[in-house]
Amino acid sequence: MKTWLITGVGKGLGKDLAETVLQRGDRVVGTMRSERDAQIFAETDPQLAVPIFLDVTHFDDIRETINEVEKRFGQIDVLVNNAGYGLTGAIEETPLDKIKALFEVNVLGAVAMIQAVLPGMRQHRSGHIINITSVSGLAPWAGTGIYGASKYAMECIGQTLADEVQPLGIHVTNVAPGGMRTDFSGGSLDSAPPSISDYDGTAHLAHGVLTEGKGKEPSSPTKIAHAICEMTEMDVPPTLLVLGSDAYKYAIGHLANLSDGIEAFKNVSLAVSADGM
């Protein structure tokens, strides 16, 4: 039996993933911030569902919480950095305090969790860290630049971390979903009030695209949860797992555009060689 630590199990993908893991007979230590969510989660499986109160932006509490979990259950086998939220708005008109708040949850909170579990994983020479990123961290689009930047950051952190800990027997996977039928486009989506009319035809469209598509997203969070669980059973899991037909389409398309753009300016790239080649 594995012990999973999943942040943000009160709703969305975190909730579906926790339920899927429990159905497979593994223990889930799930973080949440409300009594009601804790009660509901504990009732899911009185033996294996373990709720803990933790705000991932309270960095000083994280290491103490991890230490308590390890004392109670031993090694944390799988960490899933799932807690996070979205933000739309033109970059120019997004207040810095909103940007800071988003990065504290989506990036700094995740990094703090990683730093807290790694000592135990290094000691046991095993473990799997899973970061829930987004296709917006691979293929950006107008109106989601700040949110996408937080996911870009986690893509870099996850890929670099994979290189650092692979020799220690620890796996790292960035899971980049597309649109899922969760509450992301509802209560988990913040926005910067549109104030500059020049962005009406570009950045200001993003919020409507997401909210109007709520409930019609192409991917099932339950199926995504199953895919994540199956991935953890692989001897060599992927460093990047793109999930969803839309995520695949946008990621492949964006990477192709990047490749074409780099190739188009190949002569300029090579012309700056100090050796004159």
C-alpha distance (Angstrom), angle and dihedral (degrees) to the residues before:
residue distance angle dihedral
M1 . . .
K2 3.79 . .
T3 3.77 127.2 .
W4 3.80 113.9 -133.8
L5 3.79 124.8 -166.8
I6 3.80 110.2 -158.5
T7 3.79 122.5 179.4
G8 3.78 119.3 -142.9
V9 3.81 102.8 18.6
G10 3.80 95.1 158.4
K11 3.78 94.9 92.6
G12 3.77 145.9 -14.0
L13 3.77 123.5 26.1
G14 3.81 91.4 -16.8
K15 3.80 90.5 61.0
D16 3.81 94.0 46.5
L17 3.79 92.4 45.6
A18 3.81 92.8 49.4
E19 3.80 91.6 50.2
T20 3.80 91.3 48.3
V21 3.80 92.9 49.7
L22 3.81 91.0 48.8
Q23 3.81 90.8 51.0
R24 3.79 88.0 56.0
G25 3.82 90.4 56.6
D26 3.79 99.5 -106.5
R27 3.80 125.9 128.8
V28 3.81 118.9 -109.0
V29 3.77 123.2 -158.1
G30 3.78 101.2 -166.6
T31 3.77 128.7 -169.7
M32 3.78 124.0 -141.2
R33 3.78 139.4 153.4
S34 3.81 104.6 -136.8
E35 3.81 135.8 67.2
R36 3.78 91.6 -134.2
D37 3.81 92.8 54.8
A38 3.80 89.8 47.1
Q39 3.81 92.5 52.8
I40 3.80 93.4 47.3
F41 3.79 91.9 47.8
A42 3.82 94.1 47.6
E43 3.80 90.5 52.1
T44 3.81 90.3 55.1
D45 3.80 89.3 76.4
P46 3.84 116.7 -9.0
Q47 3.81 91.1 -160.5
L48 3.78 103.9 42.9
A49 3.83 106.3 22.5
V50 3.80 109.6 87.1
P51 3.82 116.1 -178.3
I52 3.78 120.1 -157.9
F53 3.78 128.4 -178.5
L54 3.78 111.0 -125.1
D55 3.78 135.3 148.4
V56 3.80 105.8 -157.4
T57 3.81 90.1 -146.3
H58 3.81 89.9 63.4
F59 3.77 90.9 82.8
D60 3.79 96.6 176.8
D61 3.82 90.5 59.5
I62 3.79 95.9 52.8
R63 3.80 101.3 73.9
E64 3.80 91.8 44.9
T65 3.82 89.8 50.7
I66 3.80 92.1 49.6
N67 3.80 91.1 49.2
E68 3.81 90.5 52.8
V69 3.81 91.9 49.5
E70 3.80 91.8 49.7
K71 3.80 92.3 48.3
R72 3.79 90.5 51.5
F73 3.80 101.2 41.3
G74 3.78 107.0 12.9
Q75 3.75 120.1 -129.2
I76 3.81 122.6 18.6
D77 3.79 101.4 -132.1
V78 3.80 99.6 -174.3
L79 3.80 129.6 24.4
V80 3.80 116.5 -167.1
N81 3.79 114.9 -167.0
N82 3.79 97.1 -156.0
A83 3.82 104.6 139.4
G84 3.78 111.9 107.9
Y85 3.79 145.8 101.1
G86 3.78 141.5 -139.9
L87 3.78 134.0 -107.4
T88 3.79 131.3 -166.2
G89 3.78 130.6 -168.4
A90 3.78 142.1 97.2
I91 3.80 112.1 -69.4
E92 3.81 91.5 -124.5
E93 3.78 94.3 55.7
T94 3.83 100.1 39.4
P95 3.83 109.7 107.7
L96 3.78 115.3 -123.0
D97 3.80 91.6 -125.9
K98 3.82 89.7 60.4
I99 3.80 90.3 48.9
K100 3.81 91.4 49.7
A101 3.81 92.8 48.1
L102 3.81 92.0 50.3
F103 3.80 93.7 49.6
E104 3.79 91.9 47.8
V105 3.81 89.8 60.4
N106 3.80 103.8 30.8
V107 3.80 98.6 39.6
L108 3.80 115.7 10.6
G109 3.80 94.2 41.4
A110 3.80 90.4 51.0
V111 3.80 92.7 47.4
A112 3.81 90.6 49.3
M113 3.81 89.9 53.4
I114 3.81 90.9 49.0
Q115 3.78 92.5 50.2
A116 3.80 90.9 49.2
V117 3.83 97.0 51.8
L118 3.79 98.3 40.5
P119 3.82 98.1 78.0
G120 3.80 90.5 59.3
M121 3.79 93.5 42.9
R122 3.80 91.0 49.2
Q123 3.79 90.4 50.1
H124 3.79 91.7 53.4
R125 3.82 93.9 37.0
S126 3.80 89.9 -132.5
G127 3.77 142.0 82.0
H128 3.78 142.6 106.5
I129 3.80 126.3 -120.5
I130 3.81 115.6 -161.8
N131 3.79 121.3 -169.6
I132 3.80 117.0 -164.2
T133 3.78 101.5 -142.7
S134 3.81 124.5 157.4
V135 3.77 141.5 -119.0
S136 3.83 82.9 -110.0
G137 3.80 85.2 70.3
L138 3.81 88.3 59.9
A139 3.81 103.4 31.8
P140 3.83 112.4 29.0
W141 3.77 123.8 -159.9
A142 3.79 134.3 -169.8
G143 3.78 115.1 -77.8
T144 3.80 96.0 24.6
G145 3.80 99.5 69.1
I146 3.80 98.1 119.0
Y147 3.80 94.4 44.2
G148 3.80 90.2 44.4
A149 3.79 90.2 49.7
S150 3.81 90.3 57.7
K151 3.80 89.2 52.4
Y152 3.82 91.9 44.4
A153 3.80 86.2 55.5
M154 3.80 92.0 53.0
E155 3.80 90.9 47.0
C156 3.80 89.3 57.0
I157 3.80 93.9 42.6
G158 3.80 92.6 48.4
Q159 3.80 95.3 46.8
T160 3.80 92.7 46.5
L161 3.80 92.3 45.0
A162 3.80 89.6 52.5
D163 3.81 89.5 59.3
E164 3.80 91.7 46.7
V165 3.80 98.3 50.2
Q166 3.81 103.7 29.7
P167 3.83 91.6 91.5
L168 3.83 87.4 54.2
G169 3.80 94.0 59.1
I170 3.83 94.2 -104.6
H171 3.80 122.3 130.2
V172 3.80 126.1 -149.2
T173 3.81 124.7 -165.7
N174 3.78 129.7 -179.8
V175 3.81 109.0 -152.4
A176 3.81 110.8 -156.7
P177 3.82 111.3 -169.9
G178 3.75 127.2 -176.3
G179 3.77 123.2 -146.0
M180 3.82 113.7 -23.3
R181 3.79 130.0 -173.7
T182 3.77 94.6 -110.0
D183 3.80 135.0 109.9
F184 3.81 92.1 -85.7
S185 3.81 92.5 111.4
G186 3.80 90.8 45.0
G187 3.78 124.3 41.2
S188 3.81 94.1 -3.2
L189 3.80 95.6 58.5
D190 3.79 122.1 86.2
S191 3.80 125.0 -176.1
A192 3.76 141.3 -161.5
P193 3.83 108.5 -124.5
P194 3.80 108.8 -107.9
S195 3.79 107.9 -111.8
I196 3.81 105.4 153.9
S197 3.80 113.9 69.7
D198 3.81 92.8 -159.3
Y199 3.82 87.2 77.7
D200 3.82 96.0 53.3
G201 3.80 92.3 105.1
T202 3.80 97.1 43.3
A203 3.81 126.3 19.6
H204 3.79 95.2 20.1
L205 3.79 91.2 61.5
A206 3.81 94.4 65.4
H207 3.80 97.7 76.9
G208 3.81 92.4 51.8
V209 3.80 92.7 45.9
L210 3.80 90.5 55.1
T211 3.81 99.3 40.6
E212 3.80 95.7 42.3
G213 3.79 89.8 50.7
K214 3.80 93.4 53.5
G215 3.79 109.8 131.5
K216 3.80 92.4 15.0
E217 3.78 98.3 73.7
P218 3.83 113.0 134.6
S219 3.81 99.3 -122.9
S220 3.80 135.0 70.6
P221 3.83 113.4 -136.0
T222 3.81 89.0 -149.4
K223 3.81 91.5 56.9
I224 3.79 90.1 45.5
A225 3.80 88.6 52.1
H226 3.81 90.7 52.7
A227 3.81 90.8 48.6
I228 3.80 90.6 52.9
C229 3.81 92.0 49.4
E230 3.79 92.1 49.3
M231 3.80 90.4 48.4
T232 3.81 91.0 57.3
E233 3.82 89.5 59.7
M234 3.82 92.8 59.8
D235 3.78 118.3 107.1
V236 3.80 88.7 -137.8
P237 3.81 109.1 24.6
P238 3.82 119.4 -166.7
T239 3.78 122.3 -95.9
L240 3.81 88.0 -140.1
L241 3.80 125.2 31.3
V242 3.81 115.2 -176.2
L243 3.81 111.4 -161.7
G244 3.78 126.5 -165.9
S245 3.80 135.1 38.6
D246 3.80 90.7 -103.8
A247 3.80 92.3 48.2
Y248 3.80 90.8 51.1
K249 3.81 92.6 47.7
Y250 3.80 95.8 48.2
A251 3.81 95.7 41.1
I252 3.80 94.1 49.4
G253 3.81 91.8 43.9
H254 3.79 93.7 49.6
L255 3.80 93.4 46.8
A256 3.81 90.0 49.9
N257 3.81 90.6 51.4
L258 3.80 90.5 49.4
S259 3.79 91.0 49.8
D260 3.82 92.2 48.3
G261 3.79 91.2 48.5
I262 3.79 93.1 49.9
E263 3.79 91.6 47.7
A264 3.82 92.4 48.2
F265 3.79 90.2 61.5
K266 3.80 96.6 37.6
N267 3.80 92.7 121.4
V268 3.81 91.3 54.2
S269 3.81 91.0 47.0
L270 3.79 92.9 52.5
A271 3.82 95.7 39.6
V272 3.81 93.1 73.5
S273 3.80 94.3 65.7
A274 3.79 112.5 134.6
D275 3.81 88.2 -139.4
G276 3.79 92.7 58.3
M277 3.79 94.2 -117.1
